[in-house]
């Protein structure tokens, strides 16, 4: 393994720890353990610092054009290759909740992300203001106005969060 491989693995691990600790914080808050939730959020913030340091050393952030191209490439690989193979494996194993509730939903949303990034790249420099809304159930991402019902998971409009 090379140092570059180690940096990539460390970046992935720290990024996953951040998300996991935020989920742990949410659960601790739900259970009334607000001090523990605060600790989980603090550790999550620290993991973000670590991840960003690893990414910086890896030279993982380019200019905005390069970053959009990288995002398009990553999202496209996810919806064309990664998630279809995950769905197939889950179906073979009879794990329908993984196949349908996580992999298929994520696959649909990754395709939307690739389209949104492509549009942003095509319009780079136009400075057109667009609002984005994310469904808090499935992650569907839409521009300008949330739909009355999410076309992916059927959640009501109220489940869309405006992103600033």
Secondary structure, DSSP 8 states (H G I E B T S, - for coil): --HHHHHHHHHHHHHHHHHHHHHHHHHHHHTT-HHHHHHHHHHHHHHHHHHHHHHHHTT----HHHHHHHHHHHHHHIIIIIHHHHHHHHHHHT-HHIIIIIIIHHHHHHHHHHHHHHHHHHTTTS-----EEEETTT--EEESS--SB-TTT--BGGGEEEE-
